[in-house]
Structure formats: C-alpha cells, structure tokens
Amino acid sequence: MKAKAPTLKDIAQELGLSISTVSRALRGMPEINRDTREAVLALSKSKAYKQHTNHNFSVPKSNLLGAIIPCNDYYFSQIIEGMDHAALDSGYTLIVSNSGESYGREVSIIQRLLQANVDGFLISKTYETNNYDHYNRIIISNKPMVMFDRECKNLEVPQLLIDNYEGGYLATKHLIEKGYRKICFLGDKPGDSLSKFTKENGISEALIEAKIENYEKQKFYGIHNIQKAFEKTTEILRMNDRPDAFLTANDQIAIGVYRAIEEAGYNIPKDIGIIGYYDEPVMNSFSTSLSSMFVPAYDLGKAVINCLISQIHLGQTKKATLQTLKVQLSQRESTNQTKRFFGI
C-alpha cells in the first residue's frame, strides 16, 4: 500500500512551526528566514511531500482568495478582519464582495471571481439562496470552497459556524436565572428553519426547560436598525401584558430597545432586562451598560482562511465537515440581579 503523503500539519508539528509558516516556506516567501525555509524543505523532501495543484496546470496560481459576505455590519467586519490577517500571514490577498443579501448578486460575484482565477472561495450565503448551482460550478472548476456563518444543508464542503443555538440558549437561561419570565425576542429575519444552529431554537429550548409557555407570541421580526427597534419596543411596552426582558438578535436592536425603555420611564434592569448579541464595544458605554453575547467573529474569520488554505495545499475540493465556535455571556448592568431585586 502506498504511504500516505505527509500534510502541512505533519511537517508543522514535527518542526514546531505553524501551518501558515510551513506554507510560506514551501512557497519561498521572503519573510521566512533561511534556516526555517531550509528545514521545511529538507523535511518535506525526506517525507516525499508533494504540493498538490488544482489539476489544471495551464492556469497559474493567483494567490487571491475570494470572500463573499451578505452584509457589512459589525459582526461581518470582524470576520473579515480575521480573514484578512490570516490570509496575509499565509501570503494571500483577500478580495471581499458584499452580496447585499441578494441571490442574483451572489451568483454574479461568483462568476466574476471564477474569471479572476481566485485560488479559493469563502462564502456566507444570502437569506435568498436556496439553489446551489452556482456553488457547484465552483466545485466543478476544481476550486476549494468553505462556507461560513450560515449552514448549507447537503453541500459537500467544509462549513464553519457560530453555535447560535447555544448563544440563544445561554442568553435565555441567564435571563431566567435572573428572575425574568416574560422574555421578548426582536430580530431582523427568522432563523434558517433548515438549521438547528439558530438563536430561536436555543431560546425555545431554554424556555421549555423552564416551563415557560406562549413564547411564539413574543417573537417580532422586521427590525433591522436602532430606529425600528425603538419604534417596535415603544409599541410592545404599551401592551397589557408587557415583557419584563428583551433578547435581541444583535446589539443595534438592543440599543433601540434601551432608548425606548428609558423614554417610557421604566428602570433597567429592575423593571425590564436587556441582553444583546455580538457584544459590540458600544454596549459598555451607556449609563446602564448592556449585557450581550460575545461571538468569536475574528476567530471564525481566521479559522475559515486556515481551512481553505489547507485545502489549497492538499489539493482538496470536497470534504464535508461541520465545525462550530462557542459564544460567551458578557454580563453587565442591564441584567444585574442585585439591581433587579433590590433597586440599587
């Protein structure tokens, strides 16, 4: 049986180097010192390492990576920052395009990136995308591809996601533990019904565990900025059975909620608690600081790039794996138990 060719990871582990350093050394990048480069080359030769190509020898490598994001908010800007740093560290240039949540625009961008001969694709699909023909064209072109943030069922490529199920669950459990029972969720669009990794699924699980009913009546969508959140929250606060806590799909919505609650004269957190999502730096700047769920967006960006580069060097275009990154609670005054029960 033919021995399995060593991978970049094998060489990196044996020499005590990072995979990106090995990658740059094999490509002769000038920032790698001579001793390191010679050590990598010597070990790779001794192990009969062969750097795979895309099997189309008439087309040279471009050292370009194409990333497509559905919007350019704080969360995706952090992902792109992580991607850019990891790409540059490995000798690649990142091209970023914004689909604007448009399926047609996503298809057009992919066609242009294929024409530009990028070495690989990193894609967070639009909410409109339910046809994968344009993704299959990437695979047919023998280009590696990694999907991120939004799950694509039945697509045989690596996928890296944030575990938003856990995020929704932990946020809701936190509110329940602080004594809140009438929890209202405000979001832009409903989570993907085909994916289990949604905030709504995690929220529902925590409420079921706590035996809290009628949650479906406490979900509101179509709220995509601070002003819309302010208007909707003002309307909700006039309800006879108003919520005693708001959990929001992002921090911008939480800010709108905060302003509406203050204007209505309620105390935060004694009367109403608030917890946002993504933990933007601004959440700590209010007179009552806002709790939020910290999402490792920068780390996701780096992980996506490293996954793609590994495929490029190993000549892989198909490897269906699913990896999730965990979220953490950033508790602040807006869900502070002491303030809630003692009015301090």
Secondary structure per residue as TSV (DSSP state, phi and psi in degrees):
chain	resnum	aa	ss	phi	psi
A	1	M	-	360.0	135.0
A	2	K	-	-69.1	132.7
A	3	A	-	-63.9	143.9
A	4	K	-	-71.1	131.5
A	5	A	-	-64.9	139.4
A	6	P	-	-66.7	150.9
A	7	T	-	-101.1	171.0
A	8	L	H	-57.7	-37.3
A	9	K	H	-64.0	-40.5
A	10	D	H	-59.7	-47.3
A	11	I	H	-66.0	-43.1
A	12	A	H	-61.3	-44.5
A	13	Q	H	-64.5	-40.8
A	14	E	H	-68.5	-33.3
A	15	L	H	-96.3	-4.6
A	16	G	T	70.4	34.5
A	17	L	-	-115.8	169.1
A	18	S	-	-83.1	157.7
A	19	I	H	-61.3	-39.2
A	20	S	H	-65.2	-35.4
A	21	T	H	-65.7	-42.6
A	22	V	H	-61.8	-43.6
A	23	S	H	-59.1	-46.5
A	24	R	H	-68.3	-35.4
A	25	A	H	-65.3	-41.6
A	26	L	H	-66.4	-26.3
A	27	R	T	-96.1	5.8
A	28	G	T	69.9	29.8
A	29	M	-	-64.5	135.4
A	30	P	T	-66.4	-22.4
A	31	E	T	-75.6	-9.8
A	32	I	S	-87.3	126.9
A	33	N	-	-68.1	159.7
A	34	R	H	-61.1	-42.8
A	35	D	H	-61.6	-43.1
A	36	T	H	-64.8	-45.0
A	37	R	H	-61.8	-43.4
A	38	E	H	-65.3	-38.3
A	39	A	H	-64.6	-42.2
A	40	V	H	-65.5	-46.2
A	41	L	H	-63.3	-41.4
A	42	A	H	-63.6	-45.2
A	43	L	H	-67.8	-39.3
A	44	S	H	-64.5	-38.5
A	45	K	H	-68.6	-41.0
A	46	S	H	-65.8	-26.6
A	47	K	T	-97.8	5.8
A	48	A	T	58.8	41.7
A	49	Y	-	-69.9	133.7
A	50	K	-	-122.8	120.6
A	51	Q	-	-80.2	113.4
A	52	H	-	-71.9	154.3
A	53	T	-	-114.9	-174.7
A	54	N	-	-86.6	14.9
A	55	H	S	67.0	15.7
A	56	N	-	-126.8	85.2
A	57	F	T	-71.1	-11.9
A	58	S	T	-81.5	-12.6
A	59	V	S	-110.0	114.1
A	60	P	-	-73.5	160.1
A	61	K	-	-67.8	146.1
A	62	S	-	-103.6	-18.3
A	63	N	-	59.3	29.0
A	64	L	E	-114.5	139.3
A	65	L	E	-119.8	134.6
A	66	G	E	-103.6	121.5
A	67	A	E	-114.0	136.4
A	68	I	E	-122.8	122.4
A	69	I	E	-116.1	152.8
A	70	P	S	-84.3	-17.9
A	71	C	-	-160.5	172.8
A	72	N	-	-123.6	55.0
A	73	D	S	-88.0	-174.0
A	74	Y	H	-58.0	-44.9
A	75	Y	H	-58.9	-52.6
A	76	F	H	-70.4	-28.4
A	77	S	H	-64.8	-34.7
A	78	Q	H	-70.0	-38.3
A	79	I	H	-61.1	-46.0
A	80	I	H	-63.8	-37.2
A	81	E	H	-61.4	-44.5
A	82	G	H	-63.7	-41.4
A	83	M	H	-60.6	-47.8
A	84	D	H	-61.7	-44.5
A	85	H	H	-62.5	-44.5
A	86	A	H	-67.6	-38.2
A	87	A	H	-65.7	-48.0
A	88	L	H	-62.5	-37.6
A	89	D	H	-63.7	-24.3
A	90	S	T	-104.0	8.9
A	91	G	T	85.9	19.6
A	92	Y	-	-115.0	156.5
A	93	T	E	-109.2	134.0
A	94	L	E	-98.1	128.6
A	95	I	E	-105.3	121.1
A	96	V	E	-112.1	129.8
A	97	S	E	-125.5	145.0
A	98	N	E	-107.9	116.9
A	99	S	-	-77.8	-16.1
A	100	G	T	61.7	31.4
A	101	E	T	60.9	25.2
A	102	S	-	-108.3	120.7
A	103	Y	H	-60.7	-45.3
A	104	G	H	-61.1	-40.7
A	105	R	H	-68.5	-36.9
A	106	E	H	-60.8	-44.1
A	107	V	H	-60.7	-43.9
A	108	S	H	-64.7	-41.7
A	109	I	H	-63.5	-42.7
A	110	I	H	-61.8	-41.7
A	111	Q	H	-61.2	-41.8
A	112	R	H	-68.5	-38.0
A	113	L	H	-69.4	-34.0
A	114	L	H	-63.7	-41.1
A	115	Q	H	-66.1	-30.9
A	116	A	T	-79.5	-3.2
A	117	N	T	58.9	42.8
A	118	V	-	-62.8	152.5
A	119	D	S	-80.4	-16.1
A	120	G	E	-172.0	164.4
A	121	F	E	-121.5	141.8
A	122	L	E	-127.1	118.1
A	123	I	E	-132.7	131.1
A	124	S	-	-110.5	111.1
A	125	K	-	-67.8	160.5
A	126	T	-	-79.6	163.3
A	127	Y	T	-65.3	-26.0
A	128	E	T	-78.3	-18.9
A	129	T	-	-74.6	116.0
A	130	N	-	-134.4	3.1
A	131	N	-	-115.6	127.1
A	132	Y	-	-103.4	17.0
A	133	D	H	-58.4	-39.6
A	134	H	H	-70.6	-28.7
A	135	Y	H	-70.1	-39.0
A	136	N	H	-65.4	-29.0
A	137	R	H	-64.6	-34.4
A	138	I	H	-64.0	-45.4
A	139	I	H	-64.0	-43.3
A	140	I	H	-61.9	-33.0
A	141	S	T	-75.4	1.7
A	142	N	T	63.4	34.9
A	143	K	-	-104.2	131.6
A	144	P	-	-68.7	150.8
A	145	M	E	-145.7	141.0
A	146	V	E	-129.0	129.3
A	147	M	E	-94.6	146.4
A	148	F	E	-143.2	155.5
A	149	D	S	71.3	-43.7
A	150	R	S	-119.5	124.9
A	151	E	-	-69.8	139.6
A	152	C	-	-118.1	101.2
A	153	K	T	-63.5	138.7
A	154	N	T	66.3	19.6
A	155	L	-	-102.7	119.4
A	156	E	-	-83.6	63.8
A	157	V	S	-141.3	163.4
A	158	P	-	-62.8	143.6
A	159	Q	E	-135.8	130.7
A	160	L	E	-119.7	126.1
A	161	L	E	-131.3	157.7
A	162	I	E	-84.9	136.3
A	163	D	-	-80.1	78.9
A	164	N	H	-70.9	-20.5
A	165	Y	H	-60.1	-49.2
A	166	E	H	-63.5	-37.8
A	167	G	H	-61.4	-47.5
A	168	G	H	-63.9	-39.2
A	169	Y	H	-64.9	-48.5
A	170	L	H	-66.0	-39.6
A	171	A	H	-63.2	-44.8
A	172	T	H	-68.2	-42.5
A	173	K	H	-61.4	-38.6
A	174	H	H	-61.1	-46.8
A	175	L	H	-62.0	-42.4
A	176	I	H	-63.4	-42.2
A	177	E	H	-65.0	-26.0
A	178	K	T	-85.7	1.2
A	179	G	T	100.6	1.6
A	180	Y	-	-83.1	140.7
A	181	R	-	-126.7	-30.5
A	182	K	S	-100.3	81.1
A	183	I	E	-95.1	125.4
A	184	C	E	-109.2	135.6
A	185	F	E	-109.6	130.1
A	186	L	E	-118.5	128.1
A	187	G	-	-145.2	173.3
A	188	D	S	-82.5	-61.2
A	189	K	S	-129.8	150.7
A	190	P	-	-60.6	147.3
A	191	G	-	-63.1	158.1
A	192	D	-	-60.2	117.6
A	193	S	T	-67.3	-17.4
A	194	L	T	-87.3	-9.0
A	195	S	-	-111.0	140.5
A	196	K	S	-85.2	-11.7
A	197	F	-	-90.5	52.1
A	198	T	-	-113.5	152.7
A	199	K	H	-59.6	-42.1
A	200	E	H	-60.3	-40.0
A	201	N	H	-64.5	-39.7
A	202	G	H	-67.3	-40.1
A	203	I	H	-61.5	-47.9
A	204	S	H	-59.4	-41.4
A	205	E	H	-61.8	-44.1
A	206	A	H	-65.7	-38.1
A	207	L	H	-70.1	-37.1
A	208	I	H	-63.6	-43.6
A	209	E	H	-59.0	-37.5
A	210	A	T	-86.4	1.2
A	211	K	T	59.6	40.5
A	212	I	-	-99.8	125.8
A	213	E	-	-107.3	177.0
A	214	N	-	62.6	26.9
A	215	Y	G	-65.7	-32.6
A	216	E	G	-58.6	-25.6
A	217	K	G	-79.6	-6.8
A	218	Q	G	-111.0	23.5
A	219	K	E	-114.4	130.2
A	220	F	E	-132.7	135.4
A	221	Y	-	-123.2	178.6
A	222	G	-	83.0	17.0
A	223	I	-	-110.2	106.1
A	224	H	-	-122.2	5.9
A	225	N	S	-155.2	178.1
A	226	I	H	-62.5	-44.1
A	227	Q	H	-64.4	-44.7
A	228	K	H	-62.6	-39.0
A	229	A	H	-65.4	-40.9
A	230	F	H	-60.6	-47.2
A	231	E	H	-64.5	-44.7
A	232	K	H	-68.2	-40.4
A	233	T	H	-65.0	-41.1
A	234	T	H	-57.0	-42.0
A	235	E	H	-65.7	-43.9
A	236	I	H	-65.1	-37.8
A	237	L	H	-66.7	-15.5
A	238	R	T	-87.0	-4.8
A	239	M	S	-67.1	149.9
A	240	N	T	-60.6	-42.5
A	241	D	T	-108.2	69.8
A	242	R	-	-69.2	154.3
A	243	P	-	-66.7	157.3
A	244	D	S	-109.4	4.5
A	245	A	E	-159.2	146.5
A	246	F	E	-120.8	130.6
A	247	L	E	-115.8	125.8
A	248	T	E	-115.9	154.2
A	249	A	S	-72.8	-19.7
A	250	N	S	-155.3	173.4
A	251	D	H	-75.3	-29.1
A	252	Q	H	-64.1	-38.4
A	253	I	H	-65.1	-41.1
A	254	A	H	-60.9	-36.4
A	255	I	H	-65.1	-42.3
A	256	G	H	-62.2	-39.1
A	257	V	H	-62.1	-46.2
A	258	Y	H	-56.4	-46.6
A	259	R	H	-65.7	-38.3
A	260	A	H	-67.7	-40.4
A	261	I	H	-65.9	-42.9
A	262	E	H	-62.9	-43.8
A	263	E	H	-64.9	-31.9
A	264	A	H	-77.9	-9.1
A	265	G	T	89.7	11.8
A	266	Y	-	-85.8	154.9
A	267	N	-	-92.1	133.8
A	268	I	T	-109.2	118.8
A	269	P	T	-105.3	4.6
A	270	K	T	-60.0	-47.0
A	271	D	T	-87.8	-43.6
A	272	I	-	-141.6	132.7
A	273	G	E	-98.4	157.0
A	274	I	E	-137.9	135.8
A	275	I	E	-139.4	127.8
A	276	G	E	-97.2	-163.0
A	277	Y	E	-148.6	131.3
A	278	Y	E	102.9	-16.3
A	279	D	-	56.0	58.8
A	280	E	-	-67.2	150.3
A	281	P	G	-55.0	-29.4
A	282	V	G	-63.9	-19.7
A	283	M	G	-64.3	-18.1
A	284	N	G	-98.5	8.6
A	285	S	S	-105.4	0.3
A	286	F	S	-90.3	160.8
A	287	S	S	-60.3	-34.7
A	288	T	S	-111.6	105.1
A	289	S	-	-63.7	147.9
A	290	L	-	-102.2	128.6
A	291	S	E	-67.1	152.6
A	292	S	E	-159.2	167.1
A	293	M	E	-99.2	119.7
A	294	F	E	-77.6	126.9
A	295	V	-	-114.5	126.0
A	296	P	-	-76.0	64.9
A	297	A	H	-64.7	-43.1
A	298	Y	H	-61.0	-43.8
A	299	D	H	-65.0	-36.0
A	300	L	H	-61.8	-43.6
A	301	G	H	-59.2	-44.8
A	302	K	H	-64.1	-42.8
A	303	A	H	-64.3	-38.0
A	304	V	H	-64.4	-44.4
A	305	I	H	-62.7	-46.9
A	306	N	H	-62.2	-36.6
A	307	C	H	-64.9	-43.3
A	308	L	H	-66.7	-44.7
A	309	I	H	-63.4	-37.6
A	310	S	H	-60.2	-41.6
A	311	Q	H	-64.1	-42.3
A	312	I	H	-58.3	-44.7
A	313	H	H	-76.0	-25.7
A	314	L	H	-97.0	1.4
A	315	G	T	69.6	28.3
A	316	Q	-	-101.5	136.6
A	317	T	S	-119.5	-9.7
A	318	K	-	-136.7	124.2
A	319	K	-	-166.0	94.7
A	320	A	-	-75.8	101.8
A	321	T	-	-130.3	155.0
A	322	L	E	-131.6	121.2
A	323	Q	E	-124.9	136.8
A	324	T	E	-120.1	146.3
A	325	L	E	-108.4	142.6
A	326	K	-	-87.0	151.7
A	327	V	-	-104.6	164.9
A	328	Q	E	-136.1	150.6
A	329	L	E	-82.4	130.5
A	330	S	E	-108.9	93.0
A	331	Q	-	-82.1	130.9
A	332	R	-	-133.6	-161.8
A	333	E	G	-68.2	-26.0
A	334	S	G	-69.7	-9.5
A	335	T	G	-131.9	30.8
A	336	N	-	-76.8	120.4
A	337	Q	H	-64.0	-40.5
A	338	T	H	-61.8	-46.1
A	339	K	H	-62.8	-37.4
A	340	R	H	-64.7	-45.1
A	341	F	H	-92.8	-19.6
A	342	F	H	-117.4	-4.1
A	343	G	-	63.5	30.4
A	344	I	-	-74.0	360.0
